[in-house]
């Protein structure tokens, strides 16, 4: 019986609905457009309602079916209302991609390692270390990435579990595996996302719901370009050169590099795959010297 499954049946998504949080962002937005081309009905969820509608309109202009919805992933009532609106518009949600997340400069340190003199500067103009990051900024980053995954999953995965089928796909990061310098809050939160992914995979394993995570490396988006490419010279910054030196493939990833793994993890071809953290990083986490 199993051997009779065809490639077409394994990758058949017509009429299936995927909800994507952070859908107005670069990486989730790319997934929204790509999945639509495969026949998915796409619910683009974002706190930036205008951005969500813009992505959905772009998809519809290409012949796909997509709608934008306002959704603040840190507000359970907002997530509940978004889910209700998605069901009314597109029907039950079969797949959830937790794409919302990110980092802010105020939640990061200025230096990879602390020197004792960094702790002695009382002028207020010193380098921001772990000790100088405001608790509210640290909390914002951890909440956005971790609770911003927990809250939508609690809302959308319950009916999946009741129906006996569904997929949750989280956005982790290479910092899930090895913390990146300077971004302590972000790294800790993404480590938590990876741990939660594996915990939920076990917790929901008897319900028919699979839970996995993408682990992207350094993917060149406009936001990353702003940080890694000098605006005046167009040259890579010192940090960017470090990234490339530690990426065996010698390049940054592109948003489209996430599509193949996403399609596979959502498909029946991955029907025995749960609790996996799928690394897409050009070898970054494999490199050592």
N, C-alpha and C positions, 0 to 999 in steps of 0.2 A: 504494500500500500504506500509506504513512505517513498519507495523508489519511483513511483509514478508521478511525483510532484515535478512540475516543469519549471524552468526558469521564469516563465511568464507568470505562473501562479505564485511563485515565491516572492516576486516583486510586483504584485498587483495591488495598487493603492486607490483605484478609482472609487470615489464616493466616501473615502475615509477622511476623517477630520483630524487635523493636527493643530494644537494650540501652542503658540510660541511666545513666551514672555521675553521682554526686551526686544520685541520684533522690529522696532524701528532702528535698532543698532546695526552696525556693519556686519557682524558675523551672523546673528540670528536673522537679519534681513536677507542675507545671501541664502541662508537655508530656506527661508520662506519662499523666495522666488524659485529656487531650484526644485523644492518639493512640489510646488504648484505645477511645474512642468511635467511631473510624473503622475498627475491626476489627483493629488491631495486637495481637499478643501482646507483652506488655511485661515486660521484665526490669528491675526496679528495683534498681540497684546503689548501695550507699552504705557508707561506713565505719561509719555508725550503722545497724547491722543492724535494730534495733527500728524505726527510722524508715522504713527500706526496706520492712519487712513491713507497717507501718501504711499506707503509700501503696498497696501492692499490695492490702491488704484493702479499702481504700476503693474501689479500682477493681473488685474482684470483687463488692462489695456493689451495684454499679451494673450488674452483668451482664457486665463485661469479664473478660479473662483476663490475670492479672498475678501475678508472684511476686517476693518480695524476696530479695536475696542480699547477704551481707556482702562488701565489696570495698574494700580500701585501695588507691587508685590509685597510691600511691607505693611499693607493695610488689609486685614482679612475680609472686611466688609467690601472693599473695592474688588478683591479677587473673587469673592462670592458673586457680586453683581456682574462682573465680567463673564464668569462662567454661565450665569443664568442667561445673559445676552447671547453668548455663543450658542448655547443649546437652542434657544429660540430661533436663531438665524441659520445655523448649520446642522443642528441635531447633536447627538451625543459625541463627545470628544473621545477619540480612540488613542491619541498619542499626545503626550505633553513634553515639550522641550523647554527646559528651564534655562533660558538664555540671558535673563536679566542678571546683571552683576557689574563689576568694574572696580575702579580704584580712584581715589582723589589724592592730590598732592599733599593736602594737609594731614592725611592719614599715613604718610610715608616719612621715613628718615631721609636726611640729606646725604648721609655717608654710609658706606657699607659696614664700616667698623668704627667703633668709638675710640678716640684718643683721650687720654686723661685731661688734656687742655680743653677739649670740647666741653667738658663738664665744669670748667672753671670760669668760662666766659659769662660774666654777669651783666654784660652791656645790653643784652636783649637782641644782639645782632649775630649771635653765634649760630653754629650749624644745628639743625634740628635732629636730635637723637631720639631714641625710643622714649627717653625720659621727658622729652619736650612735646611729644604728640598729645594734643588734647584728648581726653578720654572720649568726648563726644565724637571726635573725628575717627578715632580707633573703632568706636562702637558702630558708627555709620557704615564703615567699610565691612566689618564683620557681619553686621545685620543684613546689609544689602546682598552679600554673596551667600551667606548661610541661611538666615531666615527667609531671604528672598527666594530660596529654593524650597525650604520647608513648607511655607504657607501655601504656595500654589499646589504643591504636591498633595498636601492634606485635602485640598478642595477638589482637585481634578482626579486624583487617583482613587478616591473612595468609590465613585460609580463604576470605574473600570474594574475594581476588585469585586464589586457586586455582580457585574456582568460576566466576570470570569475571563477577561481578555483586556490587554492594553499594554502600552509601553511608556515608561518615563525615561527621558534622556536628559541628564544633567550636564552642565558646563563645569568641568573641573579645570585644571591648569597644570603645566609642568611644575608649578610651585606646590601642587598637591603632593608631589613626589619628593622634591627637594626645594626648600624655601629659597626664594630669590632674595638677594640683598636689597636693602632699603625698604621693601614692601612687606613688613612683618605682619600687619593686620590682614592684608590681602592673602598672603601665603597661608596664614593660620586658618582663615576662612575657607580657602579652597581645599586645604587639607581636611577640614571638617566636611566639606561637600563630598570628597572622595570617600571618607569613612561612612557618611550617611548613605551614599549610594550602595555600598556593600551591605550595610546593615538592612536597608530597606529591601534589597534584593532577597535576603533571607526571610525577612518579615512577611513579604508579600508573595513568596515563592509558591505557596499552595493556592493562591487565588488566580493564577494565570497572568498576573501582571509582572512584566520584566522591567528591571531598573538597571541602567548602565550609565556611563559617563564618557564624554569626550574629554581628552586631555590635550588641548592645543598647546603648541609651542608658541614661538614668536611669530604671529601672523600680522602682516603689514596692513594695517588699517590707517585711516586718516588720523585717528587719535594717536596711534603708535608713531606714525610718521612725524607728528608734531614733537614727540619726545626723542626720537632716534635719528632724525635728519636735521642738520643745521639749516634753518630757514634762509639764511643769507648765502651760504656757499653751496648748499645741496649735498654736502658731504655727510657721511655718517658721523655721529657723535662718538666719543670714546666708549660709552656704554654699548652703543650699537656694534662697534668693532669687537667688543668683548663677546657679544651675543654671537656674531658670525664666526668668531674664532672657536667657539664652543659648539657650533652646529656643523656636524660632519658634512652635510649636504651643501654648506657654504652659502646659503641664501635664507631669506625670510620666507615664511609660508604666505600663501595667498588665501583669501576667504574661501575660494572654491575648493581648496585642499581638504576642507572638512566635509564636503558633500558626500563623497563615496562612503565614508565610514558611517555617516548619519543614515543614509539610505539602507545600508546593510543592517544596522542595529534596529531600525524600525521594521525591517522586513521579516517575513517568515523564514528567510535563509538564516536568521539568527535566533530561531525559535528555542534553541538550547543555550542561549547566551544571556546570562544575567549576573550582575555583580562585577562586570568587567569595566576596567578603566582603559579606554582605547587611546593610546598615545599617538599623536600626529605632530611630530616636532622636528623632523629632519635629522633625528639622531641626537638631539640636544641632551636628553636624559641618559643616553648611553655612553656619552663621551667622558673620558677621564684621561689625565696625563700624570 
